[in-house]
C-alpha cells in the first residue's frame, strides 16, 4: 500500500479497478480494507478494517495490507499461507527474505507488467512507484484468477 510515497507517510493506498477486472473473480473477504471504502474497488462480500491478523478469515481472501512497519509483511503473508485460500498483493522485492519465503509458500506468482499507480483515500491516483508488484496465489481458485489475469495481459505467471 505504501507504493509511491515515503514509508509511514500513508498506508491508505488502494488497488486500482483494472487489477480486479483482469482477475475476473469475487472475493469473500478483504482482510485489509479501509473503513471508508468510497474509493476502494475490491469486489468482496465482507471487509475487515481493523485487527485482521487477530481475527479468523473465511473463504476466498483478497489481501493488500499495509507495507510499512518493521517485519510487517511477513506477519500478513504467514497468515495468508496458513489460511491457504486467496490472493496477496505485494512489492516484487525478490531479494528480500520475506519475499523468498512467500515465493516458496505460494502456489503461483504473477508479476505485474506495469507498476501500479495506487488510488489514494481521496480518490487521486498516485505517482509511478519505485518498484513493481506481484500477486501471490494460495489455493486453486487463486491460481485460476491469476491465469485469467495473465490472459488479460496484466502480467506473467511464474509457477513452481
N, C-alpha and C positions, 0 to 999 in steps of 0.2 A: 503494500500500500504506500510505501514511502517514496516510490519511484518519482524522480524529477524534483524532489525537494530535499532540503537538509534533514539529516536524521533527527528525529524527535520534533521537528518543526510542525509536522502534520501527518498523523496516521490515518486521516479520513480521506482516502482516495478509493474510488470505486471502479470496478471493471466495466469497460465500455460494452454497449449492447452487441456490437458485432462479434464479440467473443462468444456470447451465448447463442447468437444466431447461427454461428458456424458449428457449435456443438450439437445443435438440434435436440436438446433434451430439457427436461424439467427436473428440478431438484426437490427433494422432500424438505431439506433443511439448509439454510445458510447459517453457518456457525460463527461468522464474524460480521454480522450485519450492523449498520448504523441504526440508531433509534429512529431518526428521521430518514425514511427511505425515498424521499422525493426524487432524488437523482440516482438512486440505486436501481440497477437493471436486472438483478438476479431473479430468474424465474423459479422461485421457490414457494412452497406452501407454508413453511414455518421459518421463523427467524430467531436467532439468539443474538442479543446485543451486548450482554454483559456476562462475565463469569463462565464463558463457554468451556474452558478447559476443566472446570469442576462439574460440568453437567453431563448427563447422558446424551449421546447423539443417537438419532434414529434414521433409518432409510438412506437414501442416496443424498450425499452431502456435497455442498459447494463450500470451498474454503479459500478466501483471500484475506488472511489475517494481517494484523499489524506487523510490519517488517522491522521496526525498531526494537530496541531493548537487547541487552546482552543475552545471548543464547535463546532469544525468544523464538526463533524459527524452529529449533529442534523440538521444543515442547509441543508446538502445533502439529508438526509432522509426525511425531511419535503418537499423538492422539489419533490422527488420521490413519496411520498404519494399523493401530490397534482396532479402530472402527472397521477398516477394510472395505469401505464402500463409498467412493466419492472422488472428487477432483480437487486438487490443490494448486493454486497459482502462486508461483514464487519466482524470484530472480534466477536467471540461469548462471549462478555463481559456481561453476563446475569444479573449481579448485578448493572450495570451502569444505571443511569437514562435514558440516550439516548436510550439504548438498550431496556429497558422496554417499552418506548413509541413506538419505532419502532415495537416491537413484537405485540403490540395491534393493530397497524395500518396495518400491513402486512396481506395478505390473506393466506399466508403459509410460513413456515420456514423450510429450510433444513440445518441440522447440518452436516458439512463435517466430515467424519470419520477419516481422516488423516489431520495433519497440513500441510498447503500449503507451499511448498518451492517456493516462488515467483521468477520470472525471472527479473533480473536487466537490466538496459538500455544497458549494454554492452553485454547482452546475457548470462551471467553467471547465475547459479542457486543459490539462497540464501540458507542460513542455516535454520535448523528447527526453526521456530518461537516459542516464549514462550507460545502463545495461539492458540486456534483453530479458525476456521472461520465458518460463516453461510451465507446462501443465503436467503434474504427476497424476497418474490414474491408479486407483485402487479398486479392483473388482471388475467383473465382466461388463457391467453397464457403463462404467467409466471408460474402459477400453473402446467400446463401441462409439461413445461420444467423441473420443479423440480421433478415431478413424474417420468419422464424419467431418471433423474439423480439418483434418489433413486433406480430405477430398474437396472440401470447400475452400481450400487454398490459404489457410492462415498459418500453416507451419508444416514441419516434417516430424514424423514419428521415429523415435528410437526405441526398439523393443529389445528385451534381453532374453 
